[in-house]
């Protein structure tokens, strides 16, 4: 089976430019299946090995959809990505920033171990994408420092791990 190239899957010129800069050429099997389904508006549950390209599989279609239309609420986060650890959140932010290099879109991080006041200030700048850990993000929801009324995409990255770590209550509060 021949896997499609990224230019066959992603049509946005700004994303294609970033994809080319990153050296992405051919999609991985998980990307080849997930990207078209996500672009078609399907809700997905994806399970694949570490290093298989899952992050790009959820980021690329969401970013393309966000770039294609104006936000419902310009002061709202458009995409929320929950992840169990700070390290994974940082990795996702790095990937997102690389893909957004030629756009004006911004990414923010909300994780424990960082000062609330700096995170609140970052949230007031209305990043289109917020990547965070459930515990700290639940705090921000309780403090009403988040704005999710125009949320278009919710990603629970490593949802099984978040449940294993006992984070289900915070995930449910956020969702």
C-alpha positions as a Markdown table, in Angstrom:
| # | Residue | x | y | z |
|---|---|---|---|---|
| 1 | Unk | 0.0 | 0.0 | 0.0 |
| 2 | Unk | 1.4 | 3.4 | -1.0 |
| 3 | Unk | 0.9 | 6.1 | 1.6 |
| 4 | Unk | -0.1 | 9.6 | 0.4 |
| 5 | Unk | 2.2 | 12.5 | 0.5 |
| 6 | Unk | 1.3 | 15.4 | 2.9 |
| 7 | Unk | 0.5 | 17.6 | -0.1 |
| 8 | Unk | -2.2 | 15.1 | -1.0 |
| 9 | Unk | -3.7 | 15.4 | 2.5 |
| 10 | Unk | -3.2 | 19.1 | 3.4 |
| 11 | Unk | -4.3 | 21.9 | 1.1 |
| 12 | Unk | -3.5 | 25.0 | 3.1 |
| 13 | Unk | -0.5 | 26.8 | 1.6 |
| 14 | Unk | 0.9 | 28.0 | 5.0 |
| 15 | Unk | 0.8 | 24.6 | 6.4 |
| 16 | Unk | 2.3 | 23.1 | 3.3 |
| 17 | Unk | 5.2 | 25.5 | 3.6 |
| 18 | Unk | 5.8 | 24.5 | 7.2 |
| 19 | Unk | 5.5 | 20.8 | 6.3 |
| 20 | Unk | 8.1 | 21.3 | 3.6 |
| 21 | Unk | 10.5 | 23.1 | 6.0 |
| 22 | Unk | 10.1 | 20.3 | 8.5 |
| 23 | Unk | 10.9 | 17.7 | 5.7 |
| 24 | Unk | 7.6 | 15.9 | 6.0 |
| 25 | Unk | 7.0 | 14.1 | 2.7 |
| 26 | Unk | 5.0 | 10.9 | 3.1 |
| 27 | Unk | 2.3 | 10.4 | 5.7 |
| 28 | Unk | 2.6 | 7.5 | 8.2 |
| 29 | Unk | -0.2 | 4.9 | 8.3 |
| 30 | Unk | -1.9 | 6.6 | 11.3 |
| 31 | Unk | -1.8 | 10.0 | 9.5 |
| 32 | Unk | -3.1 | 8.6 | 6.2 |
| 33 | Unk | -6.1 | 7.2 | 8.0 |
| 34 | Unk | -6.8 | 9.9 | 10.6 |
| 35 | Unk | -6.2 | 13.1 | 8.6 |
| 36 | Unk | -8.9 | 12.5 | 6.0 |
| 37 | Unk | -11.4 | 11.4 | 8.6 |
| 38 | Unk | -10.7 | 14.4 | 10.8 |
| 39 | Unk | -10.9 | 16.8 | 7.8 |
| 40 | Unk | -14.4 | 15.2 | 7.1 |
| 41 | Unk | -15.4 | 16.3 | 10.6 |
| 42 | Unk | -15.4 | 12.9 | 12.2 |
| 43 | Unk | -14.7 | 12.3 | 15.9 |
| 44 | Unk | -11.8 | 10.0 | 16.3 |
| 45 | Unk | -10.3 | 7.6 | 18.8 |
| 46 | Unk | -6.8 | 6.7 | 17.6 |
| 47 | Unk | -4.4 | 4.2 | 19.1 |
| 48 | Unk | -0.9 | 3.9 | 17.7 |
| 49 | Unk | 2.6 | 3.4 | 18.8 |
| 50 | Unk | 4.9 | 6.1 | 20.1 |
| 51 | Unk | 6.6 | 7.8 | 17.3 |
| 52 | Unk | 4.0 | 6.9 | 14.7 |
| 53 | Unk | 3.0 | 10.5 | 14.0 |
| 54 | Unk | -0.2 | 10.9 | 16.1 |
| 55 | Unk | 0.6 | 14.5 | 17.0 |
| 56 | Unk | 0.7 | 15.6 | 13.4 |
| 57 | Unk | -2.4 | 13.4 | 12.7 |
| 58 | Unk | -4.5 | 15.5 | 15.1 |
| 59 | Unk | -2.8 | 18.9 | 14.6 |
| 60 | Unk | -2.7 | 19.1 | 10.8 |
| 61 | Unk | -6.4 | 18.7 | 10.1 |
| 62 | Unk | -7.5 | 20.9 | 13.0 |
| 63 | Unk | -5.0 | 23.6 | 12.0 |
| 64 | Unk | -6.2 | 23.4 | 8.4 |
| 65 | Unk | -9.8 | 23.7 | 9.5 |
| 66 | Unk | -9.0 | 26.7 | 11.8 |
| 67 | Unk | -7.1 | 28.5 | 9.1 |
| 68 | Unk | -10.0 | 28.0 | 6.6 |
| 69 | Unk | -12.6 | 29.9 | 8.6 |
| 70 | Unk | -12.9 | 32.8 | 11.0 |
| 71 | Unk | -13.4 | 31.9 | 14.7 |
| 72 | Unk | -16.9 | 31.8 | 16.1 |
| 73 | Unk | -15.7 | 33.8 | 19.1 |
| 74 | Unk | -12.3 | 35.7 | 18.5 |
| 75 | Unk | -11.7 | 35.8 | 22.3 |
| 76 | Unk | -12.1 | 32.1 | 22.8 |
| 77 | Unk | -9.6 | 29.2 | 22.6 |
| 78 | Unk | -10.4 | 27.3 | 19.4 |
| 79 | Unk | -8.5 | 24.1 | 20.2 |
| 80 | Unk | -7.8 | 22.6 | 23.6 |
| 81 | Unk | -5.3 | 19.7 | 23.9 |
| 82 | Unk | -5.2 | 17.9 | 27.3 |
| 83 | Unk | -2.2 | 15.7 | 28.0 |
| 84 | Unk | -1.1 | 13.9 | 31.2 |
| 85 | Unk | 2.4 | 15.5 | 31.6 |
| 86 | Unk | 4.3 | 18.8 | 31.2 |
| 87 | Unk | 6.9 | 17.1 | 29.0 |
| 88 | Unk | 4.3 | 15.9 | 26.5 |
| 89 | Unk | 2.6 | 19.3 | 26.6 |
| 90 | Unk | 5.9 | 21.0 | 25.7 |
| 91 | Unk | 6.5 | 18.5 | 22.9 |
| 92 | Unk | 3.0 | 19.2 | 21.4 |
| 93 | Unk | 3.5 | 23.0 | 21.7 |
| 94 | Unk | 6.8 | 22.7 | 19.9 |
| 95 | Unk | 5.2 | 20.7 | 17.1 |
| 96 | Unk | 2.3 | 23.1 | 16.8 |
| 97 | Unk | 4.6 | 26.1 | 16.7 |
| 98 | Unk | 6.6 | 24.5 | 13.9 |
| 99 | Unk | 3.5 | 23.9 | 11.9 |
| 100 | Unk | 2.1 | 27.4 | 12.6 |
| 101 | Unk | 5.4 | 29.1 | 11.6 |
| 102 | Unk | 3.8 | 30.9 | 8.6 |
| 103 | Unk | 0.5 | 31.8 | 10.2 |
| 104 | Unk | -0.4 | 34.3 | 12.9 |
| 105 | Unk | -1.9 | 31.7 | 15.2 |
| 106 | Unk | -0.6 | 31.3 | 18.7 |
| 107 | Unk | -0.2 | 28.4 | 21.1 |
| 108 | Unk | -0.3 | 28.6 | 24.9 |
| 109 | Unk | 0.7 | 26.1 | 27.6 |
| 110 | Unk | -1.1 | 25.6 | 30.9 |
| 111 | Unk | 0.8 | 23.1 | 33.2 |
| 112 | Unk | 1.5 | 22.7 | 36.9 |
| 113 | Unk | 4.7 | 24.0 | 38.2 |
| 114 | Unk | 4.4 | 27.4 | 36.6 |
| 115 | Unk | 2.9 | 30.6 | 38.1 |
| 116 | Unk | -0.8 | 31.1 | 37.8 |
| 117 | Unk | -0.5 | 34.8 | 37.2 |
| 118 | Unk | 1.7 | 34.3 | 34.1 |
| 119 | Unk | -0.6 | 31.7 | 32.7 |
| 120 | Unk | -3.6 | 34.0 | 33.3 |
| 121 | Unk | -1.8 | 36.8 | 31.4 |
| 122 | Unk | -1.1 | 34.4 | 28.5 |
| 123 | Unk | -4.7 | 33.3 | 28.4 |
| 124 | Unk | -5.8 | 37.0 | 28.2 |
| 125 | Unk | -3.8 | 37.2 | 24.9 |
| 126 | Unk | -6.3 | 34.7 | 23.5 |
| 127 | Unk | -4.1 | 32.0 | 22.0 |
| 128 | Unk | -6.1 | 30.0 | 19.5 |
| 129 | Unk | -4.6 | 26.7 | 20.8 |
| 130 | Unk | -4.1 | 25.8 | 24.5 |
| 131 | Unk | -2.1 | 22.7 | 25.5 |
| 132 | Unk | -2.4 | 21.8 | 29.1 |
| 133 | Unk | -2.4 | 19.2 | 31.9 |
| 134 | Unk | -5.8 | 18.5 | 33.5 |
| 135 | Unk | -5.0 | 19.6 | 37.1 |
| 136 | Unk | -3.7 | 23.0 | 36.3 |
| 137 | Unk | -6.3 | 23.6 | 33.5 |
| 138 | Unk | -9.1 | 22.6 | 35.9 |
| 139 | Unk | -7.8 | 25.3 | 38.3 |
| 140 | Unk | -8.0 | 27.9 | 35.5 |
| 141 | Unk | -11.6 | 26.8 | 34.7 |
| 142 | Unk | -12.5 | 27.2 | 38.3 |
| 143 | Unk | -10.9 | 30.7 | 38.4 |
| 144 | Unk | -12.8 | 31.6 | 35.2 |
| 145 | Unk | -9.6 | 32.5 | 33.4 |
| 146 | Unk | -10.4 | 30.4 | 30.4 |
| 147 | Unk | -12.7 | 31.1 | 27.5 |
| 148 | Unk | -14.0 | 28.1 | 25.7 |
| 149 | Unk | -17.3 | 29.3 | 24.3 |
| 150 | Unk | -15.9 | 29.1 | 20.7 |
| 151 | Unk | -14.0 | 25.8 | 21.2 |
| 152 | Unk | -13.9 | 23.9 | 17.9 |
| 153 | Unk | -11.5 | 21.0 | 18.7 |
| 154 | Unk | -10.9 | 19.0 | 21.9 |
| 155 | Unk | -8.0 | 16.5 | 21.9 |
| 156 | Unk | -7.4 | 14.1 | 24.8 |
| 157 | Unk | -3.9 | 13.0 | 24.1 |
| 158 | Unk | -3.0 | 9.8 | 25.9 |
| 159 | Unk | -6.4 | 9.7 | 27.4 |
| 160 | Unk | -5.8 | 6.2 | 28.8 |
| 161 | Unk | -2.8 | 7.4 | 30.7 |
| 162 | Unk | -4.7 | 10.4 | 32.1 |
| 163 | Unk | -7.3 | 7.9 | 33.5 |
| 164 | Unk | -4.6 | 5.6 | 34.9 |
| 165 | Unk | -3.1 | 8.7 | 36.6 |
| 166 | Unk | -6.4 | 9.5 | 38.3 |
| 167 | Unk | -7.1 | 12.6 | 36.3 |
| 168 | Unk | -10.6 | 11.7 | 35.1 |
| 169 | Unk | -12.3 | 14.1 | 37.6 |
| 170 | Unk | -10.3 | 17.1 | 36.3 |
| 171 | Unk | -10.8 | 16.0 | 32.6 |
| 172 | Unk | -14.6 | 15.8 | 33.2 |
| 173 | Unk | -14.6 | 19.2 | 34.9 |
| 174 | Unk | -12.9 | 20.7 | 31.9 |
| 175 | Unk | -15.0 | 19.0 | 29.3 |
